[in-house]
Amino acid sequence: MSCYESERGGWDFPTKNWSKVRQDLIDAEFKVREDEFKVMTKLWEKSKTMGAKAFNDDFDNLLDQAKKDVFGTRYDSWRREYVVKDNPVDYWSLKNKIKYGTSGKMKKPVKPKKRAKEDTMSFSFDCAYLSLDFTRRHIDWHVDENNHAVDTSWGHPMGQALRGILKRTDFTGSTGGYTIYRCEYQEDYEPQYNNVYGKKTRERLWGR
């Protein structure tokens, strides 16, 4: 069943362990980039054995096989066939990273490097945008409206990393925050507050 949904909000963090928050997000993003690199390497190896036109014409099938080689397969009883295991590699994100030479042949992919630490950083994945202000100790979260966009964004490795950060943070004093969730089935209702953290935040929202 379809469910068009969106979410936005943010959290203010205490000083304790704040520096680790930035590193955890950088590490999570790097792991996704490493997975993309593995898939692109498989594609590049295959591209060397075929012409540029044949490679482009059969790109979707080649990508599917490359992902199976990297992530493995599982049996889909509905489709009655083996499919790629769940993975974080997005079709368009990966396709936009592939470079081609003047002959139209795919270039060898460049091994990714971890992003440098900056005071202001942003991450985008799936339908989500995550902004981090290191000096203010604040994270802003925004998921654009799309079918099951909130579920898939939190299920992405970056979303999972953020969820882990929120759960293990001891939000003291005035720190904390929340997100406002909306979906097509409850547009006429009061906003739904999710991911609420911090005693002061709960008091402001619900008086307790």
Secondary structure, DSSP 8 states (H G I E B T S, - for coil): ---EEEEEEEEE--STTHHHHHHHHHHHHHHHHHHHHHHHHHHHHHHTTS-HHHHHHTHHHHHHHHHHHHH-EEEETTTTEEEE---S--HHHHHHH--B-TTS-B------------SEEEEEETTEEEEEETTTTEEEEEEEEEETHHHHHHHSHHHHHHHHHHHH----TT-EEEEEEEETT-TTS--EEEEEE-HHHHHHHH--
